[in-house]
Amino acid sequence: RFTIDGRPKFLLFVSYFDGLRRAAAGNGTGDVDTDFAYLRRVGFDGVRLMVNWRYPCGGGPEDNQKLLAADGTINEAMWPVFVRFLERAAARGLVVDVTFTREAYETPIPVDDYLKGIASVARRLVDKGGFRHVLFDIQNEYPLHGLTADDVGRILRAVREVDPARLVTASGGGTDILDDPAMS
């Protein structure tokens, strides 16, 4: 159950896969405001931002346009772009689902480094006032990308250690979930 400004709400999100690249345009002043205004006008409550998305069709961001570097550390050049994106979303009353993906590089980010990177993002958001309109999906389709339920639990605990109030999810995917009769 979600509440927005204390009122129960069913939230409608749209994926904004290219959001960081859009925000990074023009030396980090990309026009996400126009996009956010449109999304609010047509009824969306939030956006799903895949901060390390690997664009399989080409034309996507280079590694230097991703929030996490290949070693799991925060890409310092993208940090202010990311923060600006979150601030502009908040100004329009949008919730942001920050979705992380460790397989966004030729070699996936090692799990321990990935954990440290996500915890660092959480810590920095706390240090900047919390950004309570932001939730974390700590891995898109985690069973398909080399994370176990134990790994997910460790990452969750690391985030909760620095930010106990952060809403955290890990999205599933793959045939193990789709073939489960309980999920039909």
C-alpha positions as CSV (number, residue, x, y, z in Angstrom):
1,R,0.0,0.0,0.0
2,F,1.4,3.3,-1.0
3,T,0.5,6.8,0.2
4,I,1.4,10.1,-1.4
5,D,1.2,13.0,0.9
6,G,-0.6,10.8,3.4
7,R,-3.3,9.6,1.0
8,P,-3.5,6.0,-0.2
9,K,-2.7,5.8,-3.9
10,F,-2.3,3.2,-6.7
11,L,0.8,4.4,-8.5
12,L,1.2,4.4,-12.3
13,F,4.8,4.4,-13.5
14,V,6.3,4.6,-17.0
15,S,9.8,3.4,-17.8
16,Y,12.2,6.2,-18.7
17,F,15.1,4.1,-19.8
18,D,17.0,6.9,-21.4
19,G,16.4,9.4,-18.5
20,L,20.0,9.9,-17.4
21,R,21.2,10.4,-21.0
22,R,18.4,12.9,-21.5
23,A,19.3,14.7,-18.3
24,A,23.0,14.7,-19.2
25,A,22.5,16.5,-22.5
26,G,23.7,20.1,-22.7
27,N,26.3,19.7,-20.0
28,G,23.8,18.1,-17.5
29,T,21.0,20.5,-18.2
30,G,18.9,18.2,-20.4
31,D,15.2,19.1,-20.7
32,V,13.6,16.5,-18.4
33,D,11.1,19.1,-17.2
34,T,9.2,19.0,-20.4
35,D,9.0,15.2,-20.2
36,F,8.0,15.3,-16.6
37,A,5.3,17.9,-17.2
38,Y,3.8,15.7,-20.0
39,L,4.0,12.6,-17.8
40,R,2.1,14.3,-15.0
41,R,-0.4,15.8,-17.4
42,V,-1.3,12.4,-18.8
43,G,-1.6,10.8,-15.3
44,F,1.6,9.1,-14.4
45,D,2.8,9.2,-10.8
46,G,6.3,8.1,-11.4
47,V,9.1,7.0,-13.6
48,R,11.4,4.0,-13.6
49,L,14.9,5.1,-14.3
50,M,17.4,2.4,-15.2
51,V,20.6,4.1,-14.1
52,N,23.0,1.5,-15.7
53,W,20.9,0.3,-18.6
54,R,22.7,-1.4,-21.4
55,Y,21.0,-0.5,-24.6
56,P,21.0,-3.7,-26.7
57,C,19.8,-1.9,-29.9
58,G,22.8,0.5,-30.0
59,G,22.8,4.2,-29.7
60,G,22.7,4.0,-25.9
61,P,24.9,5.7,-23.4
62,E,28.5,4.9,-23.2
63,D,29.8,3.6,-19.9
64,N,30.6,7.1,-18.8
65,Q,26.9,8.0,-18.9
66,K,25.9,5.3,-16.3
67,L,25.6,6.0,-12.6
68,L,27.7,3.1,-11.5
69,A,31.1,2.4,-13.0
70,A,32.2,-1.1,-14.0
71,D,33.8,-1.6,-10.6
72,G,30.7,-0.6,-8.7
73,T,31.8,2.8,-7.6
74,I,29.7,5.9,-8.3
75,N,30.5,7.6,-11.6
76,E,31.3,11.1,-10.2
77,A,30.6,12.8,-13.5
78,M,27.0,11.4,-13.5
79,W,26.2,12.0,-9.8
80,P,25.1,15.7,-10.3
81,V,23.1,14.7,-13.4
82,F,21.4,11.9,-11.3
83,V,20.6,14.3,-8.4
84,R,19.2,16.9,-10.8
85,F,17.0,14.3,-12.4
86,L,15.6,13.3,-9.0
87,E,15.2,17.0,-8.0
88,R,13.3,17.8,-11.2
89,A,11.1,14.7,-10.8
90,A,10.3,15.8,-7.2
91,A,9.4,19.3,-8.4
92,R,6.8,17.7,-10.7
93,G,5.5,15.4,-7.9
94,L,6.8,12.3,-9.5
95,V,8.1,9.2,-7.7
96,V,11.3,7.7,-9.1
97,D,12.0,4.0,-9.1
98,V,15.8,3.9,-9.4
99,T,16.5,0.5,-11.0
100,F,20.1,-0.9,-10.9
101,T,21.5,-3.4,-13.3
102,R,24.9,-5.1,-12.6
103,E,25.1,-6.7,-16.0
104,A,25.4,-3.4,-17.9
105,Y,29.1,-4.0,-18.7
106,E,31.0,-6.6,-20.6
107,T,31.6,-8.3,-17.3
108,P,28.9,-7.9,-14.6
109,I,29.9,-5.8,-11.6
110,P,31.1,-8.2,-8.9
111,V,28.4,-8.7,-6.3
112,D,30.3,-7.3,-3.4
113,D,31.3,-4.2,-5.4
114,Y,27.7,-3.8,-6.6
115,L,26.4,-4.0,-3.0
116,K,28.9,-1.3,-2.0
117,G,27.9,0.9,-5.0
118,I,24.2,0.7,-4.2
119,A,24.8,1.4,-0.5
120,S,26.9,4.4,-1.5
121,V,24.0,5.8,-3.6
122,A,21.7,5.3,-0.6
123,R,24.1,7.0,1.8
124,R,24.6,10.0,-0.5
125,L,20.8,10.4,-0.9
126,V,20.5,10.4,2.9
127,D,23.2,13.0,3.1
128,K,21.4,15.2,0.6
129,G,18.2,15.1,2.6
130,G,16.7,11.7,1.9
131,F,14.9,12.1,-1.4
132,R,11.9,10.3,0.0
133,H,10.2,10.1,-3.4
134,V,12.9,7.6,-4.6
135,L,12.7,3.9,-4.3
136,F,15.3,1.3,-5.2
137,D,15.0,-1.8,-7.4
138,I,18.3,-3.3,-6.5
139,Q,18.4,-5.5,-9.6
140,N,16.2,-5.8,-12.6
141,E,15.2,-9.4,-13.2
142,Y,17.7,-10.6,-10.6
143,P,17.4,-14.3,-11.2
144,L,18.4,-13.8,-14.8
145,H,21.5,-11.8,-14.0
146,G,23.5,-13.9,-11.6
147,L,22.1,-12.7,-8.2
148,T,20.8,-15.2,-5.7
149,A,18.1,-14.5,-3.2
150,D,20.9,-14.4,-0.6
151,D,22.7,-11.8,-2.6
152,V,19.5,-9.7,-2.8
153,G,19.1,-10.0,0.9
154,R,22.7,-8.8,1.6
155,I,22.2,-5.8,-0.7
156,L,18.9,-5.0,1.0
157,R,20.5,-5.2,4.4
158,A,23.4,-2.9,3.2
159,V,20.9,-0.3,1.9
160,R,18.8,-0.5,5.1
161,E,21.9,-0.1,7.2
162,V,22.5,3.4,5.8
163,D,18.8,4.2,5.0
164,P,16.3,2.3,7.0
165,A,13.3,4.1,5.5
166,R,14.2,3.5,1.8
167,L,11.7,1.4,0.0
168,V,13.6,-1.4,-1.7
169,T,12.6,-4.1,-4.2
170,A,14.3,-6.6,-6.5
171,S,12.3,-7.4,-9.6
172,G,12.1,-11.0,-10.7
173,G,11.9,-12.5,-14.1
174,G,12.6,-15.6,-16.1
175,T,10.9,-18.9,-16.5
176,D,11.4,-19.9,-12.9
177,I,8.8,-17.3,-12.0
178,L,6.7,-17.5,-15.1
179,D,6.3,-21.3,-14.8
180,D,5.3,-21.1,-11.2
181,P,1.6,-22.0,-10.9
182,A,1.3,-19.7,-7.9
183,M,2.2,-16.8,-10.2
184,S,-0.5,-17.4,-12.8
